[in-house]
């Protein structure tokens, strides 16, 4: 699948992606923590709501109804905040892929085709790339040859 480079807000070189990492890392860290928290709280709420539904059988005098409503409201607000993190990344030109893992892609050009430079929380710098259709499982290490097709590449590969 060939993508038009114009459909992306920007295309990154390896150097530009790495220069953006301090901000991307901070956003991804917040996004990952919030995403994991939301998943856990939603699972607990679903479990509790299921148990309560069978126990109270719709009792309108249930003293926990107000508390459950507050928890649901908090989840909605945090879900909105998670969307704001995703939008922050997109505004930078970065493609969020997996919020709990803090996985993002940086659109890039390699051999005149769009590819993604791939990074996730815990990695010191952008060290991998993949074809658009391959995703994370198709990650390949950046090498001098893969980065050399970028006209602004200065010949320095870090992390090898």
BELWOMO-V799597 format. One record per residue. N is the residue number from 1. RES is the residue in one small letter. NEAR is the number of other ideal C-beta (glycine too) atoms within 8 Angstrom. Layout:
n-><N	N>
res-><RES	RES>
near-><NEAR	NEAR>
//
This chain:
n-><1	2	3	4	5	6	7	8	9	10	11	12	13	14	15	16	17	18	19	20	21	22	23	24	25	26	27	28	29	30	31	32	33	34	35	36	37	38	39	40	41	42	43	44	45	46	47	48	49	50	51	52	53	54	55	56	57	58	59	60	61	62	63	64	65	66	67	68	69	70	71	72	73	74	75	76	77	78	79	80	81	82	83	84	85	86	87	88	89	90	91	92	93	94	95	96	97	98	99	100	101	102	103	104	105	106	107	108	109	110	111	112	113	114	115	116	117	118	119	120	121	122	123	124	125	126	127	128	129	130	131	132	133	134	135	136	137	138	139	140	141	142	143	144	145	146	147	148	149	150	151	152	153	154	155	156	157	158	159	160>
res-><x	x	x	x	x	x	x	x	x	x	x	x	x	x	x	x	x	x	x	x	x	x	x	x	x	x	x	x	x	x	x	x	x	x	x	x	x	x	x	x	x	x	x	x	x	x	x	x	x	x	x	x	x	x	x	x	x	x	x	x	x	x	x	x	x	x	x	x	x	x	x	x	x	x	x	x	x	x	x	x	x	x	x	x	x	x	x	x	x	x	x	x	x	x	x	x	x	x	x	x	x	x	x	x	x	x	x	x	x	x	x	x	x	x	x	x	x	x	x	x	x	x	x	x	x	x	x	x	x	x	x	x	x	x	x	x	x	x	x	x	x	x	x	x	x	x	x	x	x	x	x	x	x	x	x	x	x	x	x	x>
near-><4	5	8	6	9	4	5	10	6	6	10	12	10	14	9	10	14	10	6	12	11	6	8	13	9	8	11	13	10	9	15	13	8	13	11	9	9	12	9	8	10	9	8	8	12	8	8	9	9	8	8	11	9	6	6	7	6	5	6	5	4	8	6	7	8	7	8	12	8	8	10	9	8	8	12	8	8	11	9	8	9	13	8	8	14	11	8	9	15	11	7	10	11	11	10	12	8	9	12	8	8	13	12	14	12	16	14	15	11	10	5	4	7	13	12	13	15	14	15	11	10	4	8	4	9	13	10	11	12	14	7	9	6	8	7	9	5	9	10	8	7	13	8	7	5	10	12	8	9	11	3	7	11	5	6	4	10	7	7	5>
//
